[in-house]
Amino acid sequence: MPQGGFGEIIAHLILKMKKLAIVFSIIMCMLACTKPSDDKEFIRSMYEESLYEDYTFLEQHCSKDLIEKLSEEYDYEGGGYAVWKFRSGAQDGPSNEHALKSIDDEGDGWYRYTAIDMGITFTKRIKLSHKGGKSIIEDLMDDLEE
């Protein structure tokens, strides 16, 4: 603490506050630039709650390119999205079982999820990014290593 008058004390406090503001800004930037730890929870909710069947969810959480891809692959009249791309793609299965078995982080925003859809086990790869505090699905594809 400075030994001088009131003006010196105020100047010292202002300097300390500026340093704190810089540290706070750096911490906030680091938090904003790191991958949210809830990517797996986002995928889990998306699959287990069938959120991929909700067009509003897709429009809020899919990239423009993925929305176009899902729209192009929709085979029926009236327009829509190929929501079955998030599942096994089978019309029927041996049971009504619908469960998520695992989610693996492959790095660089890519995840592999294995699930059961109507008793059929399948694996998908999904790429996530983050914009405006939301998880965005950038890409979705079948896992060719099954």
N, C-alpha and C positions, 0 to 999 in steps of 0.2 A: 504494500500500500504506500502510495507517495506521502511524503511528509509535508507537502506544501498546503496551500489554501484550498478552498472549496472548488475552485475552477480546475485545479490539478486532479482532484479526486474525481470530479465528473468526467474529465478527459480520460482518466484511467479506466473508469467504469465503462465508458463508451468503447474503448479499445477492447476490453474484455468481452463485451457484448458482441462486437463485430467478429471476434475470434470464435465465439460460441455459434454465431450464425453461420460462419463458414463450415465449422465442424458439422453442424446440423444439416446443412445443404449437402455435404459430402455423404453423410449417412443416408439421407433420403434418396440421393442419386444411386447409391449402392443398392438400396432396397428395391428401387424401381428397375434396376438393370439386372437383377438376379431373377432366376426362374422361380415362380411361386411353388411352394412345397406341396400345393394341393392339386397338382396335375392328375395324379392317380385318383384322387377323390372325384375330380371332375369327370374322368372317364368312367369310374364306378357308378356315379349318379346317372350319367348319360345312358349307360347300358341297363342298369338294374331298374331305373325308373322309366325306361323307354322314351327318354326325352328326344331322341333322334326322330321320333314319329311326329313331333310337334314342329310344324313349319316355322312358327315364330322363334322357337329355340334355334332351329337351323339358321335362320336369317340373322340372328343375333350372334351366333357362335361359329359360323363357317365363313371362310374367306370367300371373296367374290368368285375366284376360280373354282372352288369346290362347289359352291351353289350352282354355277353354270354347268359343271360336270354332272351333278345330281339331277339337274333339270333336263339335260340332254339325254340322260339314261332312263328317264321316266317314260315308259312305253304306252301310257294310257291317255285317253282323250281328256281334255280339260286342263292339262298342265299340272305339274306337281314335282315332287322330288323323289328320287329312287332311294327311299329310306331303308330298303332291304339291304343296301350296301353296308350298313352297320351291323348286319346280322349274318347268318349263314347263307342266306339267299334261297334256302329250300322252301318249297311251298308247304310240304307236310313233313312230319318226322315221326319217329317211333314213340314219342311221349310228349307231354306238355312241359317238360323240364326246361327252365329258362334261368340260367345262372352264370355269373362271372366267375371264372376259375382263377385267373391270374392277370396281372399287369406288370410288364417288365419295361424299365427305362433303358432304352438303347442309346441315349445320348443325342445331342443336337436337336432336341425337341421331339424326337421319335419315340413312340411307345408301341409295344406289342401287347395286345390283349387276347386272351383265350377265353372262350365262353361256350356255353351250351345253349342251343336254340332248338326247341322242340325235340330235345334229346340228341341233337347232332352237335358234336364238338367242332369248333372252327377257330381260326386265329386271324386277326386283322392287324395291320400296322396303321398307326394314326400319328400325324404330326401336329403338334400344338405350338402356338405362339401366344403372346399376350399383348393386348392393345387396350388402352383405356381401362385397365384393371380387370379386363375380361379375358377368359381363355378363348382362343380362336382356333378352330380346327382348320389347318391349312391343307391337309391331304389325308386320304384314306385309301388303303389298298389291301387286297388279299395278301396273306402271308404265303409266299411261294415255297417256304421251307417246311411246310406242314408234313 
